[in-house]
Amino acid sequence: MNKKNFGEVSSARERSLLIIDNRALDRECLAQCISAHKSDMEVVAFGSVEEWKRKRHDYPPLAAVLLNVGGRKVAEAAVADEIRKFSAEFEAPVIVLADNDDLAQIMKALECGAKGYIPSSVSIDVCIEAIALSLAGGIFVPASSVFAMRQVLETGNPVARPLAGMFTARQAEVVEALRRGKANKIIAYELNLRESTVKVHIRNIMKKVKATNRTEVAYKINDLLPADIPSDTSSRLEH
């Protein structure tokens, strides 16, 4: 896609939004629609990353990458690997656009490194706000998934907890304890683990959510889950 398609104003833009979609009509329609509503970024669309790389010097630096997987399932190995690859390769946040808002698919996308998940059922205004949230460092998930998370949590069924899609069962238990601000010794006692084992779990959890300390783990998880569990993490979490 030639960047001139978006008018001369695009030349003054200092950042670009990259849309990756192997369906030409879909990506071009989406690009023009976003461009018409969001004038602070140049919107470019390609069928593959390889195609964009050949022409990337013609465009401003990336602000975000919108990967449209369409009706494909994030749980499919090829799709999950694609999200992981993009998340590792780009410094800009990678946002997944998909045709469904299934909770398991959303959690899998976030586990693979996506910084947002936008179902195609939302309006263009919501889509743009979701992109803006990711640019600000937040993580966008559809409201329907948040309600689903709350419903699952309220059932009290640990097997069905949404964290299971991102962590192992034991890691999910440790995460829940971190959200409550519990110290390592308490976590070890309650879960019948060695304190050294708890520390290993915490390190692995930090890697998965790309956090640098325990406090950041709690805050990132709280961004994904309903804030119905009181926490005094700022004063009790150990680094």
C-alpha positions in Angstrom: 0.0 0.0 0.0 1.3 3.4 -1.0 1.4 5.8 1.9 0.2 8.6 -0.4 -3.2 7.0 -0.3 -3.7 8.7 3.0 -3.1 12.3 1.7 -0.3 14.8 2.1 -1.0 15.2 5.8 0.6 11.8 6.4 4.0 13.1 5.6 4.0 15.2 8.7 3.2 12.3 11.0 6.1 11.1 13.1 4.7 7.6 14.0 3.0 4.8 12.1 0.5 2.1 12.9 1.2 -1.1 11.0 -1.6 -3.4 10.1 -0.7 -7.0 9.2 -3.5 -8.9 7.4 -3.1 -11.3 4.5 -6.6 -10.3 3.2 -6.1 -7.3 1.0 -9.6 -5.9 1.1 -9.9 -6.2 4.8 -6.6 -4.6 5.6 -7.0 -1.7 3.2 -10.6 -0.9 4.4 -9.4 -1.0 8.0 -6.4 1.2 7.3 -8.4 3.8 5.6 -11.1 3.8 8.3 -8.6 4.2 11.1 -6.7 6.8 9.2 -9.8 8.8 8.7 -10.5 8.8 12.5 -6.9 9.0 13.8 -4.8 11.8 12.3 -1.8 11.7 14.6 -0.4 8.5 13.1 0.2 7.3 9.6 -1.6 4.0 9.0 0.1 1.4 6.8 -1.1 -2.0 5.9 0.7 -5.0 4.5 0.0 -8.7 3.9 3.1 -9.8 5.8 5.9 -8.5 7.9 8.3 -9.4 5.2 6.5 -7.1 2.8 6.6 -4.3 5.3 10.3 -4.8 6.0 11.1 -4.2 2.3 9.4 -0.8 2.4 9.7 0.2 6.1 12.2 3.0 5.4 9.4 4.8 3.5 7.4 5.2 6.7 7.8 6.8 10.2 8.9 4.6 13.1 6.4 2.1 14.4 4.1 3.1 17.3 2.1 -0.1 17.3 1.4 -3.3 15.3 -2.2 -4.5 14.7 -2.2 -8.1 13.8 -5.5 -9.2 12.3 -5.9 -13.0 12.7 -9.5 -13.0 11.5 -11.3 -16.2 12.2 -8.1 -18.1 13.0 -7.8 -19.4 16.6 -5.0 -18.1 18.8 -4.8 -21.5 20.2 -3.5 -22.8 16.9 0.3 -23.3 17.1 0.9 -21.3 13.9 -1.1 -18.3 15.2 0.4 -18.4 18.7 3.9 -18.6 17.2 3.2 -15.6 15.0 2.1 -13.5 18.0 5.2 -14.6 20.0 7.5 -13.8 17.1 6.0 -10.3 16.5 6.0 -9.5 20.3 9.7 -10.5 20.5 10.7 -8.7 17.3 8.9 -5.4 17.7 9.6 -2.9 20.4 6.2 -1.4 19.6 3.2 -3.1 21.3 1.5 -5.8 19.3 -2.3 -5.8 19.4 -4.4 -8.8 18.2 -7.6 -8.2 16.1 -9.8 -11.3 15.9 -13.3 -12.3 14.9 -14.2 -13.7 18.3 -14.0 -12.6 22.0 -13.6 -16.1 23.5 -11.9 -15.8 26.9 -9.5 -18.6 26.4 -8.4 -17.1 23.1 -7.8 -13.7 24.7 -5.8 -15.1 27.6 -3.7 -17.1 25.1 -3.0 -14.0 23.0 -1.8 -12.1 26.2 0.3 -15.1 27.2 2.0 -14.9 23.8 2.9 -11.3 24.4 0.1 -9.3 22.9 -0.6 -6.0 24.5 -4.3 -5.9 23.6 -7.0 -8.0 22.1 -9.7 -6.4 20.0 -12.7 -8.4 18.7 -14.0 -7.3 15.3 -17.4 -6.8 16.8 -16.4 -3.5 18.3 -16.9 -0.1 16.7 -14.0 1.8 15.0 -14.0 4.3 17.9 -13.5 1.5 20.5 -10.8 0.0 18.2 -8.9 3.4 18.2 -9.3 3.8 21.9 -7.9 0.3 22.4 -4.9 1.2 20.3 -4.4 4.4 22.3 -4.5 2.4 25.6 -1.8 0.0 24.4 0.4 3.0 23.3 0.0 4.4 26.8 1.2 1.1 28.3 -2.1 -0.4 29.2 -3.7 -3.7 28.0 -7.1 -3.7 26.3 -9.5 -6.6 26.6 -13.2 -6.5 25.6 -15.7 -5.9 28.3 -17.3 -9.3 27.7 -14.1 -11.1 28.7 -13.9 -9.1 31.9 -17.4 -10.1 32.8 -16.6 -13.7 32.0 -13.5 -13.5 34.2 -15.6 -12.1 37.1 -18.2 -14.9 36.7 -15.5 -17.6 36.7 -13.9 -16.1 39.8 -17.2 -15.9 41.6 -17.8 -19.6 41.0 -14.9 -20.3 43.3 -13.7 -23.1 41.0 -9.9 -23.0 40.9 -9.7 -25.3 37.9 -11.6 -22.9 35.8 -9.9 -19.7 36.8 -8.8 -17.5 33.9 -5.2 -17.4 35.1 -5.0 -21.1 34.1 -4.7 -20.0 30.5 -1.6 -18.0 31.2 0.1 -19.9 34.1 0.3 -23.4 35.4 -2.1 -24.3 38.1 0.6 -23.8 40.8 1.7 -20.5 39.3 -1.9 -19.3 39.3 -2.1 -20.0 43.0 1.1 -18.0 43.6 -0.2 -15.2 41.5 -3.4 -15.1 43.6 -1.3 -14.9 46.7 0.8 -12.1 45.2 -2.4 -10.1 44.5 -3.2 -10.3 48.2 0.2 -9.0 49.1 1.3 -12.2 50.9 5.0 -12.7 51.8 7.0 -15.6 50.5 6.9 -17.4 53.8 3.1 -17.2 54.0 2.7 -18.4 50.4 5.0 -21.3 51.1 3.1 -22.3 54.2 -0.3 -22.1 52.6 0.6 -23.9 49.5 2.8 -26.5 51.3 5.9 -25.5 49.3 9.5 -24.6 50.2 10.2 -20.9 50.2 12.9 -21.4 47.6 10.3 -23.1 45.3 8.0 -20.1 45.7 10.8 -17.8 44.6 11.3 -19.9 41.5 7.6 -19.7 40.7 7.7 -15.9 41.2 10.7 -15.6 38.8 8.9 -17.6 36.2 5.7 -15.5 36.6 7.7 -12.3 36.2 9.1 -13.6 33.0 5.7 -14.5 31.6 4.2 -11.0 32.3 7.5 -9.2 31.6 7.6 -7.7 35.1 10.8 -6.6 37.0 9.5 -7.2 40.5 6.7 -8.7 42.6 4.8 -5.4 42.8 4.7 -5.0 39.1 3.4 -8.6 38.8 0.5 -7.8 41.0 -0.4 -4.6 39.2 -0.2 -6.2 35.8 -2.5 -9.1 36.9 -4.9 -6.6 38.5 -5.1 -4.9 35.1 -6.5 -8.1 33.7 -8.7 -9.3 36.6 -11.6 -7.6 38.4 -10.4 -5.5 41.4 -12.7 -7.3 43.9 -9.9 -8.5 46.1 -8.5 -5.9 48.5 -4.7 -5.5 48.3 -2.1 -3.6 50.2 0.7 -4.7 47.9 2.5 -1.4 48.0 3.5 -1.8 51.6 3.8 -5.6 52.0 5.3 -7.0 48.8 8.9 -8.2 49.1 11.3 -7.6 46.2 
